[in-house]
Amino acid sequence: MSKKILVIEDNAATLNIFLDGLQAEGFDTIGAQNGVTGIEQAQEHSPDLIICDIMMPDMDGYAVLAALRQEPITAIIPFIFLTGSNTPEDVRKGMELGADDYLIKPCTVEQLLRAIATRLEKQTQIRYWCAINSHKMSASLPTPKTSMEEPLEFNFPSVPQLKEVFDYIEAHYQEGITLCDVAQAVGYSSAYLTNRVAKKTGDTVNTWIVKRRMAAARYLLQNTDHSVEQIATSLGYQNACHFSRQFRQHNEIPPQSWRKKHQFILQNVGSV
């Protein structure tokens, strides 16, 4: 199957050159001329790699990368910046946000192809490693309790029109589901479902998936001795680093620190 590449570039001529060059090499390509459209295309199509210009009007490449790294469906997609600047400050800012590579403009299609090949090979190795380790851990890890058995402090919004959506998330959040899975299950396009859920709840489908996983993660951290890697795997994450990053975003501290704090509280309550 051909790899799918998303190119986000506000200059139409440059965008077309890259799209044509990638198509000639057998890639499936998607183009976007601004950051907002690029994020929507990434969420809907789950590309294998994203190439993004930094200097764009309204929403620059840094904002695009930051938004994509917060959503489970796009968080671990390899991301290459196109930039006219290679100052240490610019490079550091991108790397801190999770960029995988930088290409300095103007660059040729050949340079772009070499960078893509390197990133895709690395991603293949990571997925292979995750698959091997996930299989080893899942063999010894019991399935997390369902919401019926967990005394969770979590509830989906009471919106009758979205009951089917939230029921599906509740039943499958441990399986690594994405926006596309939920949309397919309830019979809507990803874009339409995103807008529908966000309009009625203020949050996206992906955010609700993450919130449900975070509730289960907190329960497992406080009430079991499973490792962070085991908990991440049991909640559908392919990458424990991705899980830890999302946990910190939602709970302000890393999972191990949260566990120490709340198990200490639990022990003190039990000794009273």
C-alpha positions, -999 to 999 in steps of 0.1 A, spaced: 0 0 0 13 35 -9 24 57 19 2 88 24 19 122 27 3 154 38 20 187 26 10 219 43 23 249 24 7 283 18 26 289 -15 6 272 -42 35 269 -66 57 252 -40 29 230 -28 22 217 -64 59 211 -70 61 189 -39 28 171 -46 37 163 -82 72 151 -72 58 128 -45 31 115 -67 57 107 -93 75 85 -67 43 66 -60 31 83 -28 -5 92 -21 -6 129 -15 -28 154 3 -23 192 0 -33 220 23 -26 257 19 -31 268 55 -27 253 90 -63 250 99 -70 229 67 -39 209 73 -50 199 108 -84 189 95 -68 168 67 -45 151 92 -73 142 115 -95 129 87 -69 110 66 -42 99 92 -13 104 69 19 84 73 40 116 74 34 154 74 55 181 58 47 216 70 59 251 62 66 272 93 59 307 81 22 308 72 -5 334 78 -30 330 106 -16 298 119 21 290 117 37 256 115 46 256 153 9 260 161 0 233 137 25 209 153 14 217 188 -22 210 179 -14 177 162 7 165 191 -23 169 215 -46 145 196 -41 108 198 -48 102 161 -21 125 150 4 127 179 30 102 166 28 109 129 64 118 117 65 156 111 90 175 89 93 213 90 100 234 59 117 266 69 137 295 55 156 298 89 179 273 106 188 294 137 194 273 168 164 290 185 140 280 157 153 245 155 151 241 193 115 254 194 104 229 168 122 200 184 107 208 218 72 206 202 81 172 187 93 179 152 112 150 136 133 169 110 140 202 94 145 210 57 158 244 48 140 262 18 146 262 -10 150 225 -11 148 200 -40 123 171 -43 153 148 -40 162 162 -6 126 159 5 125 123 -6 156 114 13 142 130 45 109 112 40 126 78 35 146 83 67 116 92 88 94 64 74 121 38 81 124 51 117 86 50 121 85 14 109 112 4 134 93 21 162 60 4 153 78 -30 151 93 -25 185 60 -14 200 42 -44 185 67 -68 200 67 -53 234 29 -48 234 25 -85 227 48 -94 256 31 -71 281 -5 -79 270 2 -116 277 6 -109 314 -16 -78 319 -53 -83 328 -78 -62 309 -86 -30 328 -119 -29 347 -148 -15 328 -166 16 339 -192 -6 356 -165 -19 380 -144 12 383 -153 39 409 -144 66 384 -149 103 388 -158 105 351 -190 108 331 -197 116 295 -220 146 289 -257 138 290 -265 147 254 -291 123 239 -281 130 203 -245 119 211 -254 88 232 -243 64 204 -210 82 201 -202 81 238 -214 45 242 -190 35 214 -161 53 231 -170 37 265 -170 2 249 -138 6 229 -115 32 245 -90 5 255 -85 -6 219 -66 24 205 -97 38 187 -95 70 167 -119 96 154 -122 77 122 -133 45 141 -160 64 160 -172 82 129 -175 49 109 -193 33 138 -220 60 140 -222 66 103 -209 101 99 -178 116 83 -149 125 106 -152 162 99 -190 163 104 -188 143 137 -160 165 150 -180 197 144 -212 181 158 -196 169 190 -176 201 195 -206 223 190 -227 204 216 -200 197 242 -171 222 236 -146 193 231 -137 171 201 -142 134 198 -105 128 202 -105 149 234 -134 127 249 -114 95 240 -84 109 258 -104 120 288 -119 85 292 -85 70 290 -71 94 315 -98 85 340 -90 48 336 -52 56 338 -57 74 371 -76 45 386 -50 20 375 -21 41 388 -37 45 422 -51 10 426 -27 -14 409 11 -19 407 11 -21 369 40 -2 353 33 30 332 42 10 301 17 -17 309 -10 8 316 -3 27 284 -6 -6 264 -38 -16 282 -54 17 272 -46 14 235 -14 34 233 14 22 211 39 44 227 44 49 265 60 83 259 29 94 241 8 82 270 30 100 295 29 132 275 -9 132 273 -12 123 310 10 153 319 -10 176 297 -43 165 314 -30 161 350 -2 186 352 23 160 365 38 128 350 20 95 357 47 82 382 46 115 402 8 113 402 9 77 414 32 85 443 11 115 454 -22 97 453 -11 64 466 3 83 496 -31 100 500 -48 66 498 -25 50 524 -31 79 548 -68 77 544 -68 40 550 -47 44 582 -71 69 597 
